Amino acid sequence: MSIVRAFARWGCCAAATASLAVPSVAADKKTKDVVETPSYYGQQPATESIDLTMYARIREEGFKHSHVMEFGGALADGIGPRLTGSPNMTKANAWTRDTLTKIGLENAHLEDWGEFGMGWQQINTWVRMISPDPEPLWAQAAPWSPPTNGPVTGEVVYMNVQEMGDLEKYKGTLKGKIVLLGAMRPTPDITEPLFRRYTDAELKEMETYESRGGRYTPGSPEFAKFLAERMKIAEIRKAALKMMADEGSLAVLTPSRDGGDGGEPASSSTTTALTSPATHRRRKTQSLSPMP
């Protein structure tokens, strides 16, 4: 099995490199000789005077003069995803400041909240299977993963790691490989509509529904077991990714998070990392290919 993968090269200027890795902070630093204590850290009154008139005005504004769709569209469609440290986050911060000023608020401004490290933005990701027959794959670069040095091609290997000890059998075998990392899971065909409307009777029933908690109710034994299992998986994954980086793997391809119907991609790595919907990967395990 072979895979081809390429990421856009690093740029020299901040504007270009922001899409893959750019040093950035939340806002421009400000140096001050005197640090003022914000008023909200001061002593609070023993009793609070509730301004019911203002509450009514806020409710009136929200219910009858809402701009939620306008603002939501500006963020989702006009700016898009806002990964911390990315150029889109900078745009969103400026848009928020300017919008707050436009609607009448005073002294809307940006403030530092601390160091964050490298910024990152996906420029382009391209993945395709090259044998036994060429076919494109659907994948996204994982946030903060480094780029490849141009297109790369490699043999595909699957790491079936359930316990930390399982890593031993893969030592010395990952150099130059494109690694499939992540548990295989059933992906049945979709036979029902993805969306449906609740009936009036179902909506009425929800009005009187009393939550009984679930298997992951905080504080329950089930929840504690769930967290312990997640921590175990995270530690195994961390060790596996370190092994890949140390041995020189070309890329790692992980399935999207299990949401029951495909989920959302989620991954990070010190090697080039990609995520791919599980249903897509199921069909393409014979040969794959990635590139940005």
HUPE-V265903 format. One record per pair of residues at least 4 apart in sequence whose ideal C-beta (glycine too) atoms are under 8 Angstrom apart, sorted by the first residue. I is the first residue (numbers start at 1). J is the second residue. If there is no record, write none. Layout:
I|J + I|J
//
This chain:
1|131 + 1|155 + 1|156 + 1|286 + 1|287 + 1|288 + 2|129 + 2|130 + 2|131 + 2|153 + 2|154 + 2|155 + 2|156 + 2|287 + 2|288 + 2|289 + 3|127 + 3|129 + 3|130 + 3|153 + 3|154 + 3|155 + 3|156 + 3|178 + 3|250 + 3|251 + 3|253 + 3|287 + 3|288 + 3|289 + 3|290 + 4|127 + 4|128 + 4|130 + 4|151 + 4|152 + 4|153 + 4|289 + 4|290 + 4|291 + 5|126 + 5|127 + 5|148 + 5|151 + 5|152 + 5|153 + 5|154 + 5|178 + 5|250 + 5|251 + 5|272 + 5|274 + 5|289 + 5|290 + 5|291 + 5|292 + 6|126 + 6|148 + 6|150 + 6|151 + 6|152 + 6|290 + 6|291 + 6|292 + 7|20 + 7|123 + 7|124 + 7|125 + 7|141 + 7|146 + 7|147 + 7|148 + 7|272 + 7|291 + 7|292 + 8|19 + 8|20 + 8|123 + 8|124 + 8|147 + 8|292 + 9|147 + 9|149 + 9|150 + 10|17 + 10|20 + 10|21 + 10|147 + 11|15 + 11|16 + 11|17 + 11|19 + 11|20 + 12|16 + 12|17 + 13|17 + 14|18 + 14|22 + 15|87 + 17|21 + 17|22 + 18|22 + 18|24 + 18|86 + 18|87 + 18|119 + 18|120 + 18|121 + 19|87 + 19|120 + 19|121 + 19|122 + 19|123 + 20|120 + 20|121 + 20|122 + 20|123 + 20|146 + 20|147 + 21|118 + 21|119 + 21|120 + 21|144 + 21|146 + 22|85 + 22|118 + 22|119 + 22|120 + 22|121 + 23|117 + 23|118 + 23|119 + 24|85 + 24|90 + 24|116 + 24|118 + 24|119 + 25|29 + 25|85 + 25|112 + 25|114 + 25|115 + 25|116 + 26|84 + 26|85 + 26|93 + 26|110 + 26|112 + 26|113 + 26|114 + 26|116 + 27|93 + 27|110 + 27|111 + 27|112 + 27|113 + 28|110 + 28|112 + 29|112 + 30|112 + 37|41 + 37|42 + 45|49 + 50|55 + 51|55 + 52|56 + 53|57 + 54|58 + 55|59 + 56|60 + 57|61 + 58|62 + 59|63 + 60|64 + 60|65 + 61|65 + 61|66 + 62|66 + 67|71 + 67|103 + 68|72 + 69|73 + 70|74 + 71|75 + 71|99 + 72|76 + 73|77 + 73|78 + 74|78 + 74|79 + 74|95 + 74|99 + 75|79 + 75|82 + 75|92 + 75|95 + 76|80 + 78|95 + 79|88 + 79|91 + 79|92 + 79|95 + 80|88 + 81|86 + 81|88 + 82|86 + 82|88 + 82|89 + 82|92 + 83|88 + 83|89 + 83|120 + 83|121 + 83|143 + 84|89 + 84|116 + 85|89 + 85|116 + 85|117 + 85|118 + 85|119 + 85|120 + 86|90 + 86|119 + 86|120 + 86|121 + 87|91 + 87|119 + 87|121 + 88|92 + 88|121 + 89|93 + 90|94 + 91|95 + 92|96 + 93|97 + 93|110 + 94|98 + 94|110 + 95|99 + 96|100 + 96|108 + 97|101 + 97|108 + 97|109 + 97|110 + 98|102 + 98|108 + 99|103 + 100|105 + 100|108 + 101|105 + 101|108 + 118|144 + 120|143 + 120|144 + 122|140 + 122|141 + 122|292 + 123|292 + 124|292 + 125|139 + 125|140 + 125|141 + 125|274 + 125|290 + 125|291 + 125|292 + 126|136 + 126|290 + 126|291 + 126|292 + 127|136 + 127|137 + 127|138 + 127|139 + 127|253 + 127|274 + 127|276 + 127|288 + 127|289 + 127|290 + 127|291 + 128|134 + 128|135 + 128|136 + 128|137 + 128|288 + 128|289 + 128|290 + 128|291 + 129|133 + 129|134 + 129|135 + 129|136 + 129|137 + 129|284 + 129|286 + 129|287 + 129|288 + 129|289 + 130|134 + 130|153 + 130|287 + 130|289 + 131|287 + 132|286 + 132|287 + 133|287 + 134|289 + 135|284 + 136|289 + 137|276 + 137|280 + 137|281 + 137|284 + 137|288 + 137|289 + 137|290 + 138|276 + 138|277 + 138|280 + 139|253 + 139|265 + 139|274 + 139|275 + 139|276 + 139|290 + 140|265 + 140|274 + 140|275 + 141|145 + 141|272 + 141|273 + 141|274 + 141|292 + 142|254 + 142|265 + 142|266 + 142|267 + 142|268 + 142|269 + 142|273 + 142|274 + 142|275 + 143|268 + 144|268 + 145|267 + 145|268 + 145|269 + 145|271 + 145|272 + 145|273 + 145|274 + 146|270 + 146|271 + 146|272 + 147|272 + 147|292 + 148|152 + 148|250 + 148|251 + 148|272 + 148|291 + 148|292 + 151|291 + 152|250 + 152|251 + 152|291 + 153|289 + 154|176 + 154|177 + 154|178 + 154|250 + 154|251 + 155|176 + 155|177 + 155|178 + 156|177 + 156|178 + 156|179 + 156|180 + 156|287 + 156|288 + 157|170 + 157|173 + 157|174 + 157|177 + 157|178 + 157|179 + 157|180 + 158|179 + 158|180 + 158|285 + 159|170 + 159|179 + 159|180 + 159|181 + 159|240 + 160|166 + 161|166 + 161|167 + 161|170 + 161|181 + 161|236 + 161|240 + 162|166 + 162|183 + 162|236 + 163|236 + 164|235 + 164|236 + 164|239 + 166|170 + 167|171 + 167|236 + 167|239 + 167|240 + 167|243 + 170|174 + 170|243 + 171|243 + 171|247 + 172|247 + 173|177 + 173|247 + 174|179 + 174|243 + 174|244 + 174|247 + 174|248 + 174|249 + 175|247 + 175|248 + 175|249 + 176|248 + 176|249 + 176|250 + 177|249 + 177|250 + 178|249 + 178|250 + 178|251 + 178|252 + 178|253 + 178|288 + 178|290 + 179|244 + 179|249 + 179|251 + 179|252 + 179|253 + 180|252 + 180|253 + 180|254 + 180|281 + 180|285 + 180|288 + 181|237 + 181|240 + 181|241 + 181|244 + 181|252 + 181|253 + 181|254 + 182|254 + 182|255 + 183|255 + 184|282 + 185|255 + 185|258 + 185|278 + 187|278 + 187|279 + 187|282 + 190|194 + 190|261 + 194|261 + 198|202 + 198|203 + 198|206 + 199|203 + 200|204 + 201|205 + 202|206 + 203|207 + 204|208 + 205|209 + 213|217 + 213|220 + 215|220 + 215|222 + 215|223 + 215|226 + 216|220 + 216|222 + 216|223 + 216|226 + 217|222 + 217|223 + 218|223 + 219|223 + 220|224 + 221|225 + 222|226 + 223|227 + 224|228 + 225|229 + 226|230 + 227|231 + 228|232 + 229|233 + 230|234 + 231|235 + 232|236 + 233|237 + 234|238 + 235|239 + 236|240 + 237|241 + 238|242 + 239|243 + 240|244 + 241|245 + 241|252 + 241|269 + 241|270 + 241|271 + 242|246 + 242|270 + 243|247 + 244|249 + 244|252 + 244|269 + 244|270 + 244|271 + 245|249 + 245|269 + 245|270 + 245|271 + 249|271 + 250|271 + 250|272 + 251|271 + 251|272 + 251|273 + 251|274 + 251|290 + 252|267 + 252|269 + 252|271 + 252|272 + 252|273 + 252|274 + 253|274 + 253|275 + 253|276 + 253|281 + 253|288 + 253|290 + 254|265 + 254|266 + 254|267 + 254|273 + 254|274 + 254|275 + 254|276 + 255|275 + 255|276 + 255|277 + 255|278 + 255|281 + 256|262 + 256|263 + 256|264 + 256|265 + 256|266 + 256|275 + 256|276 + 256|277 + 256|278 + 257|263 + 257|264 + 257|265 + 257|266 + 258|263 + 258|278 + 259|263 + 259|264 + 262|277 + 262|278 + 262|279 + 263|277 + 263|278 + 265|275 + 265|276 + 265|277 + 266|275 + 267|273 + 267|274 + 267|275 + 268|273 + 269|273 + 274|290 + 276|280 + 276|281 + 277|281 + 278|282 + 279|283 + 280|284 + 281|285 + 281|288 + 284|288
//
